[in-house]
Amino acid sequence: MDLASYNRIEQGHSSALLDTLIRIADAIDVPLAHLVEEPRSAP
């Protein structure tokens, strides 16, 4: 994946396909769920 595509996804200007999300998760060594889960709100 080129840097421009990654930047568009990161900034919310583009949506990633599932296979792209899997590759990003693998590259940064985190479970896919960490990329797609909703943040928890503080009590």
C-alpha positions, 0 to 999 in steps of 0.5 A, a space after each residue: 500500500 502506498 503512503 498516500 492511500 494509507 494517509 487517506 484512510 487514516 484521515 477518514 477521507 477514504 474507507 479501507 477494504 477488509 483485506 487492507 485493514 488486515 494488512 495494516 493490523 499485521 504491519 503494526 502487530 495489533 489484532 484487527 479488532 483494535 482497528 475497528 472497535 468503537 472507543 469506550 466512553 469514560 464514565 
